[in-house]
Amino acid sequence: MTPSISLCYFRKWKNHDIISFNWFTDDERYQQTFHLREDETWRLLCEDLEIHFLELAKVKKLDRQPKDALEAWLMYLNNLEGKEMEAIAM
């Protein structure tokens, strides 16, 4: 690879970390998305590099039906039982 070719030339890269604890305690959202930036200038390295954190402990507190496929999977991973699990399976 020559220096003139961008790192993002090849393909989009996403990392998904599913964690069973609350890492971001100051935010009630269960999904956090980060991009890589240069420390001093905050220049974005590439729009296609992303790191996602999915916090299962926050999903467990949701008192509703899943609103999308991601929530359904996260609820499944939390081992919900009873009516909630039955609704996800449908």
PyMOL CGO cylinders between C-alpha atoms (Angstrom):
from pymol import cmd
from pymol.cgo import CYLINDER

trace = [
    CYLINDER, 0.00, 0.00, 0.00, 1.42, 3.36, -0.98, 0.3, 1, 1, 1, 1, 1, 1,
    CYLINDER, 1.42, 3.36, -0.98, 1.02, 6.42, 1.28, 0.3, 1, 1, 1, 1, 1, 1,
    CYLINDER, 1.02, 6.42, 1.28, -1.29, 8.05, -1.27, 0.3, 1, 1, 1, 1, 1, 1,
    CYLINDER, -1.29, 8.05, -1.27, -3.95, 5.35, -0.78, 0.3, 1, 1, 1, 1, 1, 1,
    CYLINDER, -3.95, 5.35, -0.78, -6.38, 6.08, 2.03, 0.3, 1, 1, 1, 1, 1, 1,
    CYLINDER, -6.38, 6.08, 2.03, -6.95, 3.49, 4.74, 0.3, 1, 1, 1, 1, 1, 1,
    CYLINDER, -6.95, 3.49, 4.74, -10.65, 3.82, 3.99, 0.3, 1, 1, 1, 1, 1, 1,
    CYLINDER, -10.65, 3.82, 3.99, -10.18, 2.89, 0.35, 0.3, 1, 1, 1, 1, 1, 1,
    CYLINDER, -10.18, 2.89, 0.35, -10.64, -0.80, 1.04, 0.3, 1, 1, 1, 1, 1, 1,
    CYLINDER, -10.64, -0.80, 1.04, -13.79, -1.29, 3.13, 0.3, 1, 1, 1, 1, 1, 1,
    CYLINDER, -13.79, -1.29, 3.13, -15.86, -0.08, 6.05, 0.3, 1, 1, 1, 1, 1, 1,
    CYLINDER, -15.86, -0.08, 6.05, -14.70, -1.39, 9.43, 0.3, 1, 1, 1, 1, 1, 1,
    CYLINDER, -14.70, -1.39, 9.43, -16.94, -1.60, 12.50, 0.3, 1, 1, 1, 1, 1, 1,
    CYLINDER, -16.94, -1.60, 12.50, -16.10, -3.12, 15.85, 0.3, 1, 1, 1, 1, 1, 1,
    CYLINDER, -16.10, -3.12, 15.85, -19.01, -4.12, 18.11, 0.3, 1, 1, 1, 1, 1, 1,
    CYLINDER, -19.01, -4.12, 18.11, -18.31, -4.70, 21.79, 0.3, 1, 1, 1, 1, 1, 1,
    CYLINDER, -18.31, -4.70, 21.79, -21.17, -6.23, 23.76, 0.3, 1, 1, 1, 1, 1, 1,
    CYLINDER, -21.17, -6.23, 23.76, -20.56, -5.70, 27.46, 0.3, 1, 1, 1, 1, 1, 1,
    CYLINDER, -20.56, -5.70, 27.46, -22.60, -6.85, 30.45, 0.3, 1, 1, 1, 1, 1, 1,
    CYLINDER, -22.60, -6.85, 30.45, -21.94, -3.78, 32.60, 0.3, 1, 1, 1, 1, 1, 1,
    CYLINDER, -21.94, -3.78, 32.60, -22.50, -0.03, 32.40, 0.3, 1, 1, 1, 1, 1, 1,
    CYLINDER, -22.50, -0.03, 32.40, -19.30, 1.55, 31.17, 0.3, 1, 1, 1, 1, 1, 1,
    CYLINDER, -19.30, 1.55, 31.17, -20.82, 4.93, 30.30, 0.3, 1, 1, 1, 1, 1, 1,
    CYLINDER, -20.82, 4.93, 30.30, -22.62, 5.64, 33.56, 0.3, 1, 1, 1, 1, 1, 1,
    CYLINDER, -22.62, 5.64, 33.56, -23.33, 9.28, 32.66, 0.3, 1, 1, 1, 1, 1, 1,
    CYLINDER, -23.33, 9.28, 32.66, -25.47, 8.29, 29.63, 0.3, 1, 1, 1, 1, 1, 1,
    CYLINDER, -25.47, 8.29, 29.63, -28.67, 6.24, 29.67, 0.3, 1, 1, 1, 1, 1, 1,
    CYLINDER, -28.67, 6.24, 29.67, -28.36, 5.13, 26.02, 0.3, 1, 1, 1, 1, 1, 1,
    CYLINDER, -28.36, 5.13, 26.02, -27.33, 1.49, 25.59, 0.3, 1, 1, 1, 1, 1, 1,
    CYLINDER, -27.33, 1.49, 25.59, -25.43, 2.08, 22.34, 0.3, 1, 1, 1, 1, 1, 1,
    CYLINDER, -25.43, 2.08, 22.34, -22.39, 4.35, 22.02, 0.3, 1, 1, 1, 1, 1, 1,
    CYLINDER, -22.39, 4.35, 22.02, -20.56, 4.88, 18.72, 0.3, 1, 1, 1, 1, 1, 1,
    CYLINDER, -20.56, 4.88, 18.72, -17.02, 6.27, 18.45, 0.3, 1, 1, 1, 1, 1, 1,
    CYLINDER, -17.02, 6.27, 18.45, -14.77, 7.30, 15.57, 0.3, 1, 1, 1, 1, 1, 1,
    CYLINDER, -14.77, 7.30, 15.57, -10.98, 7.63, 15.50, 0.3, 1, 1, 1, 1, 1, 1,
    CYLINDER, -10.98, 7.63, 15.50, -9.58, 11.17, 15.66, 0.3, 1, 1, 1, 1, 1, 1,
    CYLINDER, -9.58, 11.17, 15.66, -6.13, 12.69, 15.92, 0.3, 1, 1, 1, 1, 1, 1,
    CYLINDER, -6.13, 12.69, 15.92, -5.40, 13.75, 19.51, 0.3, 1, 1, 1, 1, 1, 1,
    CYLINDER, -5.40, 13.75, 19.51, -4.27, 17.34, 18.91, 0.3, 1, 1, 1, 1, 1, 1,
    CYLINDER, -4.27, 17.34, 18.91, -6.26, 18.49, 15.88, 0.3, 1, 1, 1, 1, 1, 1,
    CYLINDER, -6.26, 18.49, 15.88, -9.30, 16.20, 16.31, 0.3, 1, 1, 1, 1, 1, 1,
    CYLINDER, -9.30, 16.20, 16.31, -9.03, 15.44, 12.58, 0.3, 1, 1, 1, 1, 1, 1,
    CYLINDER, -9.03, 15.44, 12.58, -11.16, 12.41, 11.74, 0.3, 1, 1, 1, 1, 1, 1,
    CYLINDER, -11.16, 12.41, 11.74, -8.99, 9.54, 10.51, 0.3, 1, 1, 1, 1, 1, 1,
    CYLINDER, -8.99, 9.54, 10.51, -11.75, 7.95, 8.49, 0.3, 1, 1, 1, 1, 1, 1,
    CYLINDER, -11.75, 7.95, 8.49, -15.55, 8.04, 8.56, 0.3, 1, 1, 1, 1, 1, 1,
    CYLINDER, -15.55, 8.04, 8.56, -15.68, 4.30, 7.93, 0.3, 1, 1, 1, 1, 1, 1,
    CYLINDER, -15.68, 4.30, 7.93, -13.85, 3.26, 11.12, 0.3, 1, 1, 1, 1, 1, 1,
    CYLINDER, -13.85, 3.26, 11.12, -16.30, 2.85, 14.01, 0.3, 1, 1, 1, 1, 1, 1,
    CYLINDER, -16.30, 2.85, 14.01, -16.29, 1.31, 17.47, 0.3, 1, 1, 1, 1, 1, 1,
    CYLINDER, -16.29, 1.31, 17.47, -19.70, 0.46, 18.95, 0.3, 1, 1, 1, 1, 1, 1,
    CYLINDER, -19.70, 0.46, 18.95, -20.32, -0.37, 22.60, 0.3, 1, 1, 1, 1, 1, 1,
    CYLINDER, -20.32, -0.37, 22.60, -23.57, -2.14, 23.45, 0.3, 1, 1, 1, 1, 1, 1,
    CYLINDER, -23.57, -2.14, 23.45, -24.34, -2.20, 27.18, 0.3, 1, 1, 1, 1, 1, 1,
    CYLINDER, -24.34, -2.20, 27.18, -26.55, -5.15, 28.11, 0.3, 1, 1, 1, 1, 1, 1,
    CYLINDER, -26.55, -5.15, 28.11, -27.23, -3.89, 31.64, 0.3, 1, 1, 1, 1, 1, 1,
    CYLINDER, -27.23, -3.89, 31.64, -29.03, -0.84, 30.22, 0.3, 1, 1, 1, 1, 1, 1,
    CYLINDER, -29.03, -0.84, 30.22, -31.08, -2.96, 27.83, 0.3, 1, 1, 1, 1, 1, 1,
    CYLINDER, -31.08, -2.96, 27.83, -32.21, -5.12, 30.73, 0.3, 1, 1, 1, 1, 1, 1,
    CYLINDER, -32.21, -5.12, 30.73, -33.85, -2.04, 32.28, 0.3, 1, 1, 1, 1, 1, 1,
    CYLINDER, -33.85, -2.04, 32.28, -36.03, -1.35, 29.22, 0.3, 1, 1, 1, 1, 1, 1,
    CYLINDER, -36.03, -1.35, 29.22, -39.65, -1.95, 30.17, 0.3, 1, 1, 1, 1, 1, 1,
    CYLINDER, -39.65, -1.95, 30.17, -41.12, -2.29, 26.69, 0.3, 1, 1, 1, 1, 1, 1,
    CYLINDER, -41.12, -2.29, 26.69, -41.12, -4.43, 23.60, 0.3, 1, 1, 1, 1, 1, 1,
    CYLINDER, -41.12, -4.43, 23.60, -38.00, -4.18, 21.43, 0.3, 1, 1, 1, 1, 1, 1,
    CYLINDER, -38.00, -4.18, 21.43, -38.30, -1.35, 18.90, 0.3, 1, 1, 1, 1, 1, 1,
    CYLINDER, -38.30, -1.35, 18.90, -35.93, -2.92, 16.35, 0.3, 1, 1, 1, 1, 1, 1,
    CYLINDER, -35.93, -2.92, 16.35, -33.89, -6.03, 15.59, 0.3, 1, 1, 1, 1, 1, 1,
    CYLINDER, -33.89, -6.03, 15.59, -30.87, -4.80, 17.57, 0.3, 1, 1, 1, 1, 1, 1,
    CYLINDER, -30.87, -4.80, 17.57, -32.92, -4.38, 20.74, 0.3, 1, 1, 1, 1, 1, 1,
    CYLINDER, -32.92, -4.38, 20.74, -34.49, -7.79, 20.19, 0.3, 1, 1, 1, 1, 1, 1,
    CYLINDER, -34.49, -7.79, 20.19, -31.08, -9.44, 19.97, 0.3, 1, 1, 1, 1, 1, 1,
    CYLINDER, -31.08, -9.44, 19.97, -29.75, -7.58, 22.99, 0.3, 1, 1, 1, 1, 1, 1,
    CYLINDER, -29.75, -7.58, 22.99, -32.80, -8.62, 25.01, 0.3, 1, 1, 1, 1, 1, 1,
    CYLINDER, -32.80, -8.62, 25.01, -32.26, -12.20, 23.85, 0.3, 1, 1, 1, 1, 1, 1,
    CYLINDER, -32.26, -12.20, 23.85, -28.62, -12.04, 24.96, 0.3, 1, 1, 1, 1, 1, 1,
    CYLINDER, -28.62, -12.04, 24.96, -29.81, -10.82, 28.38, 0.3, 1, 1, 1, 1, 1, 1,
    CYLINDER, -29.81, -10.82, 28.38, -31.74, -14.10, 28.81, 0.3, 1, 1, 1, 1, 1, 1,
    CYLINDER, -31.74, -14.10, 28.81, -35.12, -12.51, 29.30, 0.3, 1, 1, 1, 1, 1, 1,
    CYLINDER, -35.12, -12.51, 29.30, -37.85, -14.95, 30.22, 0.3, 1, 1, 1, 1, 1, 1,
    CYLINDER, -37.85, -14.95, 30.22, -41.61, -15.19, 30.11, 0.3, 1, 1, 1, 1, 1, 1,
    CYLINDER, -41.61, -15.19, 30.11, -43.75, -12.87, 27.99, 0.3, 1, 1, 1, 1, 1, 1,
    CYLINDER, -43.75, -12.87, 27.99, -40.81, -10.72, 26.90, 0.3, 1, 1, 1, 1, 1, 1,
    CYLINDER, -40.81, -10.72, 26.90, -38.89, -13.68, 25.49, 0.3, 1, 1, 1, 1, 1, 1,
    CYLINDER, -38.89, -13.68, 25.49, -42.00, -15.10, 23.86, 0.3, 1, 1, 1, 1, 1, 1,
    CYLINDER, -42.00, -15.10, 23.86, -42.69, -11.77, 22.14, 0.3, 1, 1, 1, 1, 1, 1,
    CYLINDER, -42.69, -11.77, 22.14, -39.14, -11.59, 20.78, 0.3, 1, 1, 1, 1, 1, 1,
    CYLINDER, -39.14, -11.59, 20.78, -39.39, -15.14, 19.41, 0.3, 1, 1, 1, 1, 1, 1,
    CYLINDER, -39.39, -15.14, 19.41, -42.52, -14.31, 17.39, 0.3, 1, 1, 1, 1, 1, 1,
]
cmd.load_cgo(trace, "trace")
